[in-house]
Amino acid sequence: MSAPESPILELFHRIADPPSATARRFVTDHALEDRVRFRNLTYAEVEKDWLERGGHTSPALWDGTRLHQGAEAVVARLMAVVNLGRDDS
């Protein structure tokens, strides 16, 4: 019996945006690349998905239920993933 798959989180970001860099760095520093899909807001289809989820600030992290916006909120949500592998918040 295999372990259940963990949900993929979506990180909406802008390459040149320092708060987005903070969020991306947290993902890589904590080896979450297999859990977090980077979505560059440069692309129209990505921006459309972000806006449909209520996006207004980058970076933003979609966890399947809620859009966490701003570097501080994104890092806080990712900490829940890091701490004992929790996915609830």
Backbone hydrogen bonds, N-H to C=O, Kabsch-Sander energy under -0.5 kcal/mol:
donor,donor_aa,acceptor,acceptor_aa,energy
9,L,7,P,-0.5
9,L,35,R,-3.5
10,E,62,W,-2.3
11,L,9,L,-0.5
11,L,37,R,-3.0
12,F,10,E,-0.7
12,F,60,A,-3.2
13,H,11,L,-0.5
13,H,39,R,-2.3
17,D,14,R,-1.3
21,A,17,D,-2.1
22,T,18,P,-1.9
23,A,19,P,-1.8
24,R,20,S,-2.7
25,R,21,A,-2.7
26,F,22,T,-1.9
27,V,23,A,-1.9
28,T,24,R,-2.3
29,D,25,R,-3.2
30,H,26,F,-1.6
31,A,28,T,-1.4
32,L,27,V,-2.8
35,R,32,L,-2.2
36,V,32,L,-1.8
37,R,9,L,-3.7
37,R,35,R,-0.5
38,F,36,V,-0.6
39,R,11,L,-3.3
40,N,38,F,-0.5
41,L,13,H,-3.2
43,Y,40,N,-1.6
47,E,43,Y,-2.6
48,K,44,A,-2.4
49,D,45,E,-1.8
50,W,46,V,-2.5
51,L,47,E,-2.8
52,E,48,K,-2.5
53,R,49,D,-1.2
54,G,51,L,-1.8
55,G,50,W,-2.6
60,A,12,F,-2.2
61,L,68,H,-2.8
62,W,10,E,-2.8
62,W,60,A,-0.5
63,D,61,L,-0.6
63,D,66,R,-2.0
68,H,61,L,-2.8
68,H,66,R,-0.7
69,Q,67,L,-0.6
70,G,59,P,-3.2
74,V,70,G,-2.5
75,V,71,A,-2.8
76,A,72,E,-2.1
77,R,73,A,-2.2
78,L,74,V,-2.5
79,M,75,V,-2.1
80,A,76,A,-1.0
81,V,77,R,-0.8
82,V,78,L,-2.1
83,N,79,M,-3.1
84,L,82,V,-1.0
85,G,81,V,-0.5
85,G,82,V,-0.6
86,R,80,A,-0.5
86,R,83,N,-1.8
